[in-house]
Amino acid sequence: MTWLIDLWSKIKMWALALVAVVAAVASAWFLGRSKGKSTQKATDSAAQAQAAVIAAQQIAHTVEVSSATREQVQQLPAAPAQPVATADPSTAAGQLQNNWHDPDAP
């Protein structure tokens, strides 16, 4: 009967050692996972902030270009409408009168 008690104590000792190893591995895994998540959150927030800055710069550039284009269009002189038949040859309408043909034709 003492051999049974001795066997039971050895099994119990091995089981406790196995549980301790599994607990150590699991705690190391969970600790590394939580540190990785916090690092990833910081990286993600930095990337989002950088994307927001780039988007704001693109919007500002688009507004500047659009404004500059509008200003240039406003500065163009307003030309009166001319019928093609009576147009001055130096104008686009005059060129159309003189060179009326299909651009794809040879």
URSULDA-V130713 format. One record per pair of residues at least 4 apart in sequence whose ideal C-beta (glycine too) atoms are under 7 Angstrom apart, sorted by the first residue. I is the first residue (numbers start at 1). J is the second residue. D is the distance in Angstrom with one decimal. If there is no record, write none. Layout:
i:I j:J d:D
i:I j:J d:D
This chain:
i:1 j:5 d:6.8
i:2 j:6 d:6.0
i:3 j:7 d:6.1
i:4 j:8 d:6.3
i:5 j:9 d:6.4
i:6 j:10 d:6.6
i:7 j:11 d:6.4
i:8 j:12 d:6.1
i:9 j:13 d:6.3
i:10 j:14 d:6.4
i:11 j:15 d:6.1
i:12 j:16 d:6.3
i:13 j:17 d:6.4
i:14 j:18 d:6.2
i:15 j:19 d:6.3
i:16 j:20 d:6.3
i:17 j:21 d:6.5
i:18 j:22 d:6.3
i:19 j:23 d:6.1
i:20 j:24 d:6.4
i:21 j:25 d:6.4
i:22 j:26 d:6.1
i:23 j:27 d:6.1
i:24 j:28 d:6.4
i:25 j:29 d:6.3
i:26 j:30 d:6.3
i:27 j:31 d:6.1
i:28 j:32 d:6.3
i:29 j:33 d:6.2
i:30 j:34 d:6.4
i:31 j:35 d:6.5
i:32 j:36 d:6.1
i:33 j:37 d:6.4
i:34 j:38 d:6.6
i:35 j:39 d:6.3
i:36 j:40 d:6.1
i:37 j:41 d:6.4
i:38 j:42 d:6.8
i:39 j:43 d:6.4
i:40 j:44 d:6.0
i:41 j:45 d:6.3
i:42 j:46 d:6.4
i:43 j:47 d:6.3
i:44 j:48 d:6.3
i:45 j:49 d:6.3
i:46 j:50 d:6.4
i:47 j:51 d:6.3
i:48 j:52 d:6.3
i:49 j:53 d:6.5
i:50 j:54 d:6.4
i:51 j:55 d:6.2
i:52 j:56 d:6.3
i:53 j:57 d:6.4
i:54 j:58 d:6.4
i:55 j:59 d:6.4
i:56 j:60 d:6.3
i:57 j:61 d:6.2
i:58 j:62 d:6.3
i:59 j:63 d:6.4
i:60 j:64 d:6.4
i:61 j:65 d:6.3
i:62 j:66 d:6.1
i:63 j:67 d:6.1
i:64 j:68 d:6.3
i:65 j:69 d:6.3
i:66 j:70 d:6.4
i:67 j:71 d:6.4
i:68 j:72 d:6.4
i:69 j:73 d:6.3
i:70 j:74 d:6.3
i:71 j:75 d:6.6
i:82 j:86 d:6.9
i:82 j:87 d:4.6
i:82 j:91 d:6.5
i:82 j:93 d:4.7
i:83 j:87 d:6.7
i:84 j:93 d:5.1
i:84 j:96 d:5.6
i:84 j:97 d:4.9
i:85 j:97 d:6.8
i:87 j:91 d:5.4
i:87 j:93 d:3.6
i:87 j:94 d:4.2
i:87 j:97 d:5.7
i:88 j:94 d:5.1
i:89 j:94 d:3.9
i:89 j:98 d:6.3
i:90 j:94 d:6.1
i:92 j:96 d:6.4
i:93 j:97 d:6.6
i:94 j:98 d:6.4
i:95 j:99 d:5.7
i:96 j:100 d:6.2
i:101 j:105 d:6.0
